[in-house]
Amino acid sequence: MRAWRPGGYLRASGVLFGWLAVRTLAQTALFVLVARTLGAEGYGSLIAVMAIATLFAPLAGLGGQALLVRDGARNPEHLATHLGDALRLWAISVVPLSVAAFVACHLLVPPALPAYAVAAIVLADLAGASLLELLARTWQAVQRMGGFGAAMAGLIVARLAVFCALLAIAPPSPANWAVWYGTVTAAYVLLAGGAALRCFGIPRRSDTPFVRLVSAGFPFAFAGSAMRIQAEANKPILARLDSIAGAGVYSVAQRVTDILAVPLQAMLETLLPRAYRMASGTLPIYTLGIPALLLAIIGGVAIAAGAPWLPVLLGPGFVESVPVTALLAFVPAMFVLRMLLTMALAGRSQQTQLYDAYGLGAFISVAATALLVPAWGARGAAVATYIPEAVMIARQLISLVGNRKHY
């Protein structure tokens, strides 16, 4: 407890929150400009390809990013070696994943974009974004949260600046914007790589066998993919089993609860390296997690209280979003609790337990949504959101309590 410094922790969280807020604002501005310039059809052709590419992104690197944060925080003197191992996993996995994403885009998305534009988006949102995250995690591992936040926010700001420059010349077509999207991403990642090399030195390869690295890292990649499915699968289910309007109602309610996501993400990302470095047990993780959990609970109360104002802000067509938003208001609190348990498992090197917890969560999320939506519509989807969270929390608690030798 003497090592606990909540002032420094909250200050670092505030710095990261600032950068994440910049990233969110730039992303919103870019979305509005692209959508208004390209129109529904042009924007839709881009977003469909991007959605598929981002589904594959959590698997790129095979979880090496998470290992870099955990092991780098504990052994910062060997950070260059941990970075080399993470880059090795990324380099081996990114090519087959990019090919798979490109093929999936051609099979699942109508051919509105030429092949070179699809390739540019896949390389940007899969290869480029995953490599940038890996490089940014190096700053996170040494608790330099300003560097981590700046690296992640800078890419979106650069994309926004390039799109504004293109608009000043002539409005780009969807294919042209896809090419520029890929180009600016590649240039930015190269700059971020150069900055990482200057700060942390040349990456070195360890003697750890590849199979052992994959065995240690892939549970994190699997958990990320499972969470992506859990977050996105409810919308097509609503559209098919309820209505397009129901999907829109739920999406609005989800965006409102996402207001809490930025500060909570900042606090949890700041917590990761501190928790890994401070102890092998779980008490520091839970202690440092108290501010995030309190913020999630207080924020949930505020969201539930403010939900009736949604029709005033968005129009009378979103009246149904009020009860759905109120139902979703406390999902962030369950998310924080689940993530604290995940950190505890990872801190004990029990990340293989994530296969059970997150795999079960993804399956139950899809099944519960499909069962509840036909009867209750968007409200059923909101209720179904709590079920997999509760199951994942319970499964991780069982894993932690069952392994008593670590207490």
TACOR-V993624 format. One line per field, one symbol per residue. ss: DSSP state (H for helix, E for strand, - for the rest). phi: phi as a letter, one per 30 degrees, with the letter a starting at -180 (. if undefined). Layout:
# TACOR-V993624
ss=???
phi=???
This chain:
# TACOR-V993624
ss=-----HHHHHHHHHHHHHHHHHHHHHHHHHHHHHHHHHHHHHHHHHHHHHHHHHHHH------HHHHHHHHHHH-HHHHHHHHHHHHHHHHHHHHHHHHHHHHHHHHH------HHHHHHHHHHHHHHHHHHHHHHHHHHH---HHHHHHHHHHHHHHHHHHHHHHHHH----HHHHHHHHHHHHHHHHHHHHHHHHHHH---------HHHHHHHHHHHHHHHHHHHHHHHHHHHHHHHH--HHHHHHHHHHHHHH-HHHHHHHHHHHHHHHHHHHH----HHHHHH-HHHHHHHHHHHHHHHHHHHHHHHHH-HHH--HHHHHHHH--HHHHHHHHHHHHHHHHH-----HHHHHHHHHHHHHHHHHHHHHHHH-HHHHHHHHHHHHHHHHHHHHHHHHH-HHH-
phi=.dddbdddddddddddedddddddddddddeddddddcidddddddddddddddddedddjhidddddddddddbddcddddddddddddddcddddddddddddddcceddcddddddddddddcddddddddddddddecicdddddddddddddddddddddddddaeddeddddddeddddddddddddddddddcidebcdcddeddddddcdeddddddddddddcddddddddccadddddddddddddddeddddddddddddeddddddacdceddddddeedddddddddddddddeddedddcjddcedddddddddecdedddddddddddddddcicddddedddddddddeddddddcdeccidddddddddddddddddddddddddcdddd
